[in-house]
Amino acid sequence: MSAASRASRRVGSSRGSRFMAAAAEGSTTEPEAGEVRTMWREIRCCNDSASVIEGPCVGNGRLEPGNLIADEYVVGEALRVGGAGAVYRAVRRGTGERCAVMVLSSSLGDVATRERLVELARVGPSIESEHVPAVLAAGFDRTLQAAWLVTEEIEGEALPAVLAKTGPLPIGVVSGLMRQVFDALASAHEAGVVHGALTADDVFVAPSPRAKGAGWVSVLGFGVARGLAERRWQEGLREDDSSTLHSADVRALGMLGLAMLSGKAEPGGESTLAPSATLQGLGVPDAVALGWFDAWFEACVAAEPEAQFQSVEEAEEAWEHGVAAPQRAGRPRWALGALALVLVGVAVTAALHLRGRVERHAPAGGAAGVGHRPAAPRSHCPAGMVWLPGGQFLMGSREDRGDPDQRPRHVVNMSGFCMERTEVTVGAYGRYWALRGHPPELAPDEGFNCNWRRADRVDHPMNCIDWRAARDYCEWPGHPGGPRRLPTEAQWEFAAHGPEGGRYPWGDGVPGEQVCWSGVSPRLGTCQVGASRRDVTSTGLVDMAGNVAEWTADLYAPQYAVPDAAVPIDPAGPESTPDGLRVFRGGTWAISVPSGLRAATRGRHTESMRARGVGWRCVRGPSGDDP
């Protein structure tokens, strides 16, 4: 799946929907013999005394067919062993749903460490990719001393088994598979999750017409990676400098590409021959046309950080260019230096798709017709944030629209900045509050329609909190990338409708049921962040109209202060006001009038207000400088 096509990807996974539907129906249908399918969940455990995993183990013995995990999952045959643990086929009792069991290796720590790890994996960052099975459950089986994870189903068989049958794959098929791997890794990195140990054994391929003959890819092994990412977050480790954390995943991309083209799961990446020469030696068809692959491969596996691709997205864009502009007969092969010039030497128009990932557009022209699209400043935004390129927009409302405090409507110039894709969630604030030592003054209110301490609202926006606590959260230095800020009013409104100037974040169309508000039917509280499919800006920000309104940094003034001549650049509110009221922007779940969802709508209250309909999100500059 290309970066551009990800914008049209549906929210959520049909695989998870099929699993839940089958469970609800209580299906006990067995797959037919020979059906190429592996419906699985990940569940992990290991014998503490085992120093080396030679096979699946639980307690003092191995899992055998018929073993029961967590009184719910019946174990079947082993699928694979290695890495962080071992994976088995399994069936969920009561529903007959096919699944799989994976046991944690003792190399991950003692019983307490592994138990904590799966718990962190359960609440860890969600990876929004159809090619990464989502974690559905996790736990620890005291009887078997087994730490386990449950994920969505996958289909197919491991890449080494596929290659053993097919041999070298045509470049068109390889591209179809690699695009899906790119999507899985880039989505994980955006969520702050690094795989770190990706091999061909983690890539499962199933026949799929949706992948145009290339096969449908699922990438395994992210369950424990989620837990490790969550542990790093809780320990306050910064992950904005992704060159080190992502290096292993980028190298894995190079090895996977070579494996698919060569037909060998372990193609011998340390050979002194250039990859294209290795492919020619293996008799790979059309290998002579793959001269571009040499430079791409070297930029994946380079030992020097400055010579390696700085992100999965860079590797993906370079791959797409190589495939789209194959070498002609007699043309010298690209050198790595030439590829590097292509990566950084052309202009970029930055646009962001549904999930906030950058869609980098090719320039109108370029040296030798090369149209590769380089990385945009989005790569400087920490995981979970969206890059908004600067621009000019009309701030406020016309005379015939909106309240008087939304006037005068005026032109504003904005510099680029990063903004959190979603409102701050209950889970994110809970982690922060724990790391701060549970200060009582930062604890949100509890009670009716307040989300704090609600186990069913971990992924809902944090509400019932005052302006000072929201400001302190943003300015906390332990965030990935360092401290952030509450947005100014201008930043918030620019993010809500940008240069397009639509009435609502999605345009001018009236809101419907796909927005978290009470205009269609009354709501009793907030919604899961990102669940409102229409409430998405062109840059990928979600819930800018509904769910909860959002605190800004600015003090309230009844009218905008507009200079007589120059167009203001990055304006902020007044430095002081008599009443000290702070501005919040956007609509809420309780609003039933469409005008309350408009991007220009303003609200204000005292800094001490704790409302059920007000939350916040943070911003920062692209390189850590103040927004």
Buried (B, 14 or more C-beta within 10 A) or exposed (E): BBBBEBBEBEEBBEBBEBBBEBBEEEEEEEEEEEEEBBBBBBBBBBBBEBEEBEEBBBBEEBBEEEBBBBEBBBBBEBBBBEBBBBBBBBBBEEBBBBBBBBBBBBEBBEBEEBBBBBBBBBBBBBBBBBBBBBBBBBBBBEEBBBBBBBBBBBBBBBBBBBBEEEEBBBBEBBBBBBBBBBBBBBBBBBBBBBBBBBBBBBBBBBEBEEBEEBBBBBBBBBBBBBBBBBBBBBEEEBBBEBEEBBBEBBBBBBBBBBBBBBBBBEBEBEEEEBBBBBBBEBEBEEBBBBBBBBBBBBBBBBEEEEEBBBBBBBBBBBBBBBBEBBBEEEEEBBEBEBBBBBBEBBEBEBBBBBBBBBBBBBBEEBEEEBBBBBBBBBBBBBBBBBBBBBBEBBBBBEEEBBBEBBBBBBEBBBBBBBBBBBBBBBBBBBBBBEBEEEEEEBBBBEEEBBBBEBEEBBBBBBBBBBBBBBBBBBBBEBBBBBBBBBBBBBBBBBBBBBEEBBBBBBEEEEBEEBBBBBBEEEBEBBBBBBBBBBBBBBBBBBBBBBBBBBBBBBBBBEEBEBEEEEEBEBBBBEEEBEEEBBBBBBBBBBBEEBBBBBBBBBBBBEBEBBBBBBBBBBBBBBEBEEB
